[in-house]
């Protein structure tokens, strides 16, 4: 395990010990400073207090370990948040977990003349993710997936309730 992987594992361990699911830990340079992005989740959802609690504990760890090369001599900032309603999918395990849910997948290269597909995750495993897109199964190589996320569809309950009321009147 290299230094970066060890650092990310330490952050994930802190999140897990606090009782949260660590969805993702990412390091990237943003406007010349190192950004440490941590996405957390839990069964009941995430609120600001959860993010604050995790942020304080990770900050303490970072303050106690200033020699970590990932910290770029202290010029970094930490972002702790929920993955949101359209949760990103990072690993094949994420796709397995959310089988039956709708996802948008972006590929690194063309597949059938396209790089983006939206559909229901019908299978995930063995290096593949299958999406049911408009009645057609797309068998995508996981290694070709550049990014993916769940898709949230807003259900218009006013239209649905009106249609149900109209059905009731016809009887």
N, C-alpha and C positions, 0 to 999 in steps of 0.2 A: 504494500500500500504506500503510495507516494505521499508527500507532505500535504498536498491539497486534499486528497481523499481522506487522510487522517483528520484534517481540520473539519471538513464537512461532516464526517462521522461523529466528531465530538459535539458539534452543534445539534445534530439529529438526536444524539443521546440525551442532551440537556432537555430538548423538547419532549422526548419520550418520558423522561423521569418526572417531568411536570404533569404528565397525564394527558398529553395531546398527541395527535397524529402529526408527524412531520411530513407534509405533502411534498415539500421541495426546499432545498437550500441551494441558492445560486450565488456565484461571485461574478461580478462584471464591473468594468470601469464605466463610470457615468460622469460626464463632465470633468474628467481628470481625477476623480476620486474613486476609490474602491467602494462598491456597493455590495453589501451582504443582504440578500433577500431571503427571508424565511417565511414560508407559507405553512400555516397550522390549521388543523381542523379537529373537531370532536363531534360526537353524536348529536349533542344539543346545539351545535353551531358555535360560532366564535363571536365574541363581543370585544369591545375596546379594552375592558379589564383583562381579558385573556391575553390580548396582544401586549398589553403593558407588563403583565406578569412575566411572560416569556422574554420580552425585550430586556427587562431589568436583569433577569438571570443570565442571559447571553452577554449583556454588557459587562456584568461582573466577571464572567469568564474571560472576556476579551481584555478587560483591564488587568486581570491577574496574569495574562499571557501576552504582554506587549511584543515579545520577540517573534511571534508567529509571522512568517514571511508574507502571509496573505493579508496582513493588516497594513502593509505599505507605509510603515513608519507612523502609524496612528492616523493617517489621512483616509478615513473610511467613514461610511455611515451605514447604519443598520435599519432595515425595514422589516417589520414583522406584521403580517396581515393574514386574513382569511383567503383561501383560494377563490372565493366568490361563487356566485351561482352558476357561472359557466366555467367550472373548475378545469384547470389545465390537466392534461394527461401526459405524464412523463415516462412511465415505464410500461412494459408489457403487462405487469401486474395490475396497473391502473385500468388497462383495457379489459382485463379479465374481470376485475371487480365490478365494472360498469357495463357488463354485457346486458343487452336489452335496452340500453339507454341510447339516446341520440347523441352523436358526436360529429364535430367538424375536424377533418384531418387535412393537414398540409404536407405535401410530399416534397422531397428535395429534387425529384426529377419527374418528368412527364410520365403519366400512366394513362393510356387511352386518350392522349392529347390534352390531359388536364393535370393540374397539381393540387387541386382542392376538391374534397369530396365530403358530403354531409349525408349521414345515414345512421341506421341503427347498428350498433355493434352486435353482430350475430355470433362471432367467435373471436377469441384471442388466445394465442399460445403458439408454441413451436416456431417462434419467429414471424408469425403472421397475425394480421388483424383483418377480419372480414367485416365489411360494412354492407348492409342492405340499403342500397340507394335506388329509390324509385322502382322498387320491385326487382332490381338486379343486384346480384352478389358481386362485390368487388373484393378480391383477395390481394391485400397489400402487404408487402414485406415490411416488418417493423423497422428494419434498418433504413428504409427509404422514407420513413415518417420524420419530417422536420419538426412538427409540432401538432398538437391536437388538444381539443377541449370539448367538454360537454356542451350541449346546446339547450338553452332554456326556451321553452315556448310559452308565452303568456296565454293563459286560457281566458277568453272573454266570457265571463260568467253572465254578463247582462244579456248577451245574445242568446246564450244557452238557456237561461231562465225564461226569456220571452218565448222561445220556441217550445219549451216544455209547457208553459201556460196555454199557448195556442193549441197544442195537442190535446190538453185537458178540456178545452172548450168545445172541440169538435165532437167529442164523445156524446 
